[in-house]
Each structure stands twice: as C-alpha cells, then as structure tokens.
Amino acid sequence: MTWQQRITTALEKRRATEALRVRTVVEGGAGRFLIRDQRQFCNFSSNDYLGLSQHPAIVRAWQDGAERYGVGSGGSGHVSGYTTAHHALEESLADWLGYSRALLFISGFAANQALIAALMEKDDRIVADRLSHASLLEAANLSPAQLRRFAHNDASQLNTLLEKPCDGQQLVVTEGVFSMDGDSAPLSDVQATAQRHNAWLLVDDAHGIGVLGDEGRGSAFSQHVQPEVLVVTFGKGFGVSGAAVLCSDSVADYLLQFARHLIYSTSMPPAQAVALQAALKVIRSDDGEQRRQTLAALIQRFRAGVRDLPYQTTDSHSAIQPLIVGENSRALTLAQQLRQRNMWVTAIRPPTVPVGTARLRLTLTAAHQTQDIDNVLEALYAAG
C-alpha cells in the first residue's frame, strides 16, 4: 500500500461511518452568538462558560500587554521567554489554588503530555479513568509505563487495579469534570484510594476551574481534595487559552528539567499572561460569582426541561449537557435540524466518544439568557 492509498483508505473509512471531522469557518465562535455565512446562530458549542472571552477588562488587558511587551514572547521560557507577566501569573495561580508553584504551558494538551512523559518510567503504572481526555490517555499509551483503565468513576475497581504488584510508582489519572459526559469525578474517594496505595493523583480540571467552588477554584477545591498534580486550562472558564500545572516546589523544579513540551516550546505571549491575570481577577470577584450563579440557574432550567425528551442524558450538573442519541447519522441529522432553527449545536461521534454513543454536546454559558434555553428546548422537542 502506498502512502496515498493509506491516506485515502483511512478517509474513506471515516466517511463510510459518518465520522469524518470537518472544520467550519465562523465569525466569533466564543460568544452567545456565532456568525456563519452572514447568518446568526445562538451558540451552544462554546467552552467560554463564564462569557469572559469578550469581557472588556480582559480584552483591554491583552491590548495593554501587547503595547508593553509586543505580540510574542520571543522564545522558550528557559531562554528569553519568561517575563515578569508570566512570573506574576504563576504566583497568582499558586496562591489562589493553594500550591507552592504553578508552571504555565501553551495548552492543556501539552501540559498533560509533558507531565506524563516526564514523570513515568518503564516499571511504573498509570491507572486512569476510562473516560479521561484523549491527551491523558494518549500520553499514557506513549509512555514507557504500564497503562490500566478503571471503569468510569469506579473507586472500587481503581482499588483493585492499584492492589496489583508494581515494581515502580503508580499514578492515578482522572478529570474533575469529564469533557464528553459532563459529570464529575468522586475526587475524595479517588484520592483516598490512591493514598492507600502510596500512589499520586493527577487531576485535569479543564472544565471545572473558574466555574466550580469558592472563587471558582474548581473541582478539587470544592471537594476538599488537593491532588499532587493539578492541571488547569484557560480556554474554558477563563475565556482565553493556555494551561498551568500546580504542584510542589520539587515537582516544579523536576518539570523544569525534564518536561520537554515546556523546555522546547515558545512560551505564551506575555500579553496573554496579562489577559489571564485580568480574567483571574474577574473570576475571583463578585462579577465572577454572579456569572457562576447565572450559569447554574441556566443549567438547572435546561435539565428540568430536557427530562421528557427521548434522549439519554448523563448525570451532569456542569455546563456540558450531552444528549446521547446512539447512531452517527441521527446525531448529524439532529444537529442540522437545530441549525435550521438558528442554533449552533455540535454532533460528537466516534472515535471521540465510544461507538453507539454519538451525541449532541450542548454547552451552556453565563452569556446565554433564559429565552435561549427555552428556544433550544423547544427546538429539541420539535426534532424529537
């Protein structure tokens, strides 16, 4: 088989199962509304949970940062790309979340890959929740360590797997809020199980940080858990992009030596770090609390209205509200029916989710209004 034949065969297979991914050019995909071909859609596919991507103070902070530092960092943080803006943001994040140190990364994917690659050796074992994000599971598969997966949110099976002999160290991996089902991990039980076996806990809280807990400190803080390693990302609740790893002094020093994604990547623009500092200020303010309360009320309204629909829901009380319909074709048809009613909802299909669980993945944000929720529920009833 030639290179071209291999590529053609893979694409044809995706098309045949209605699983081919495509990108759609839009204008402004993060706000309440999204523009496509001069047509306005109410946006139910954005991860901008608190509606901060267009917050005037945050936009102005980025502009001010660009005026001061320019539009790029100029290099890796190990060379010349670690500015006073980066340092100030790391210190603020560590103080906010109760850790000794924070290290900035260009994305959550890069942070997860870097952590697992740097920490794990061939005699080690990773025990990960089966529904952990692709960045975590891919990193685990690529690492020299053994990977075992436990049933979703099942601390009992986690315990069984950790009990098995292991010559090296064990790392338990999970998310705070799961990206496709929207439900939360029982972090207290997971941490207690890990500690019984002297395992470390890594929590990716991409979808909980900024949105859950006091001052938006996220899933772990709200469940009174402090994992050894916490990953937070800035493309969701913060409304920007990038990520940070929260950890001890010694782990931070270790990652600065061995985390290749950190060492060999150009750091985020300093202006972005300035914008993230402004976003953190909003998240911790009364404005941030009001946005969290607004979002919680919209989630409650949606869940109450969707109960009688002929779709399977999950135990999600987060901004992620999936409607599982089963077949790929049905998910695509429903998404198209909603777009005909000027609502932008994305169909999620395998391999992103397990075969037979294709779904509409609706995400609610504090920028939505009550009427938006009622309109999408009406459209779903009509389609159902």
Secondary structure, 3 states (H helix, E strand, C coil): CCHHHHHHHHHHHHHHCCCCCCCCCCECCCCCEEEECCEEEEECCCCCCCCCCCCHHHHHHHHHHHHHHCCCCCCECCCCCCCHHHHHHHHHHHHHHCCCEEEEECCHHHHHHHHHHHHCCCCCEEEEECCCCHHHHHHHHHCCCEEEEECCCCHHHHHHHHHCCCCCCEEEEEECECCCCCCECCHHHHHHHHHHCCCEEEEECCCCCCCCCHHHCCHHHHCCCCCCEEEEECCCCCCCCCEEEEECHHHHHHHHHHCHHHHCCECCCHHHHHHHHHHHHHHCCHHHHHHHHHHHHHHHHHHHHHCCCCCECCCCCCCEEEEEEECHHHHHHHHHHHHHCCEECEEECCCCCCCCCEEEEEECCCCCCHHHHHHHHHHHHHHC
